Amino acid sequence: MMTPFTQTKTWADMNEYYNGLEPKIFNDAEISCLFGSDRKHASWTSFNGPVASGKASDQDFSNFLTELRKAAKKNNTHQIYFRSLPPLREWPLEFENELREFGFKRQEWKTLITDLTVSEEKLLKCFEHSARKGIKKAVSLGVIVEKCSGFDQYFSDFLIPYYKTTERPLKEKEFYRKGWLLDTENIYHYWVAKDSMGEPLGFLGTYTYDGIATEIMSALTLLAFEKKIPAQDILHWEVIKYHKNVGDLYFDLAGFNPNPTSEKEKNIKRFKEKWGGKIYDVSSYYLDNRSFLQKIILKMRGKINA
């Protein structure tokens, strides 16, 4: 069975570097899982795990969960998260039943996958009219899309304006340079959409592994909003074409809430749906063994630190 990128050593090293989560590999018989251990919040989080061999049985998975809970308790870990499986590998029904039996709760989530093996003409036909219209408008306005060719361009053209746009604190340049060097397999890629004057309009990143490209770090600048420039439309089209041309098989538009609870979630769902992808279930499971008192204390701490 395919091992997802988020279950590899490269991912573990990057997750530890950027997020401070200590890698923890848990094995039992035919099943293994890479977690990021957060000691502060007493939690283990896995992305796209566990990974089961073709020989793994329902009993193997039950044993895996039994031993996992024992290890978590011994380690004073109160929360365990399985952040979905890869989009082309859904949870086996028997495994989901086991998770529920062990007290895990399901968080419903979906994603859309675009097939890159068809022609560009067929891809365009699969898009909704609004996507094709946005691409055409962006081209007519002279919007250009640039792929970051090295770290310096990534830092100056992508990171600085991206963090400004998303109102997040930017760390020193050397921090990101060291992170960039961890990507020895050239898995991550970054693009910037600019207007005819070279002003940034939007950002889009991807990571690609085993023929699947997944989008990350999507944002629009205030200038794009004010002038109603569909920068994300042209970004997605150029990025989809790039991954198709380098031989990737699928483009994952990343997750969305199938039952949106806010206008923002509704807009995200609408945007992803217009690219003609096939819907896959990527629901997550989590176990929270914190006591009522522990939850109250953490909630109070959160209010104090807010």
C-alpha positions, -999 to +999 in steps of 0.1 A: +000+000+000+012+035-008+028+054+020+016+090+019+041+119+021+028+129+055+038+095+068+075+098+057+106+109+075+109+140+053+075+151+065+083+142+101+115+164+100+096+193+085+067+190+109+091+190+138+110+220+124+081+242+115+055+232+142+077+218+170+059+184+169+081+156+180+079+126+155+065+094+171+062+062+151+038+036+165+039+001+151+018-030+158+019-061+135+008-051+100-001-014+109+021+016+115+015+053+120+036+084+122+023+110+147+034+145+157+036+146+195+025+179+211+036+177+248+021+210+257-014+199+247-008+162+255-019+152+220-007+130+191-017+140+156-014+118+125-019+131+089-030+104+064-022+075+088-022+048+098-007+028+070-018-008+069-002-036+048-024-057+025-023-085+051-039-063+079-071-077+092-099-061+113-084-078+144-050-063+136-066-029+135-084-035+168-051-047+184-034-016+170-060+007+186-058-012+219-020-008+221-021+028+209-045+037+237-022+020+262+008+038+249-010+071+250-022+066+286+013+056+297+026+088+280-001+110+296-014+118+262-051+127+263-059+134+226-053+113+195-061+126+160-062+108+127-064+136+102-080+117+073-066+092+049-052+101+015-080+111-009-077+080-030-077+057+000-109+058+020-113+044+055-124+007+053-159+004+069-146-022+093-119+002+105-144+030+110-165+007+131-135-002+152-127+035+157-162+042+169-161+012+192-129+027+208-146+060+213-133+080+184-155+106+169-159+113+132-154+148+117-169+148+082-147+163+055-145+160+017-121+169-010-122+172-048-097+155-071-091+166-107-079+139-131-048+152-148-045+123-173-070+138-197-063+165-223-062+202-214-092+207-237-112+181-217-100+196-184-114+230-194-147+215-205-150+198-171-146+232-153-177+252-145-184+283-167-174+306-138-139+291-137-133+295-174-147+330-173-123+339-144-093+325-163-102+345-194-107+377-174-074+374-156-056+368-189-073+399-205-062+420-175-026+410-180-022+388-149+009+367-150+017+337-128+053+331-117+067+299-101+093+305-075+125+292-089+146+293-057+146+302-021+153+340-025+123+344-048+102+322-026+110+344+004+107+378-012+078+372-037+058+346-019+064+345+019+067+382+027+035+393+009+017+361+018+022+366+056+013+402+052-019+393+034-029+366+059-018+388+089+005+363+103+039+370+120+068+364+097+100+349+112+136+357+102+147+347+067+172+321+079+144+302+097+127+296+063+159+290+045+167+260+068+131+248+063+135+251+025+167+230+026+148+202+044+128+196+012+156+176-005+132+158-028+117+190-043+082+181-031+070+217-024+062+243-051+050+279-049+034+303-073+025+340-073+000+358-095+010+395-103-007+423-121+009+441-151+028+463-127+043+434-108+021+438-077+011+405-060-025+394-064-026+359-051-006+329-038-008+292-042+015+264-031+014+226-037+032+195-025+034+165-048+041+129-040+034+096-058+016+114-086-008+134-064-004+172-062-021+188-032-028+225-029-017+245+001-012+282+012-039+297-010-046+335-005-057+366-023-043+401-016-064+431-008-056+445-042-072+415-059-103+419-038-106+456-044-102+453-082-121+420-084-093+403-102-098+365-103-062+357-095-070+323-079-087+312-111-056+318-133-034+304-105-053+272-103-053+268-140-016+274-144-008+251-115-030+224-127-013+226-161+021+225-145+014+193-126-002+177-156+029+185-177+054+171-152+035+138-151+013+140-120-019+120-122-042+139-099-047+173-084-062+175-049-080+208-043-077+202-005-105+197+020-138+215+025-168+212+049-196+194+030-220+210+054-207+246+056-216+266+087-204+300+077-203+322+045-165+316+043-170+278+043-197+282+017-175+302-006-146+277-002-170+248-011-183+267-042-148+276-054-135+240-052-166+226-068-161+246-100-130+228-110-149+197-121-132+172-097-146+140-082-156+142-046-138+119-021-144+114+016-114+125+038-131+125+072-110+125+103-113+107+137-103+120+171-103+107+206-104+131+235-099+115+269-094+147+289-115+149+320-141+176+324-119+194+349-089+194+324-111+209+297-123+236+320-087+245+330-076+246+294-105+268+285-097+292+313-060+293+302-071+301+267-092+330+278-063+343+299-038+341+270-063+355+245 
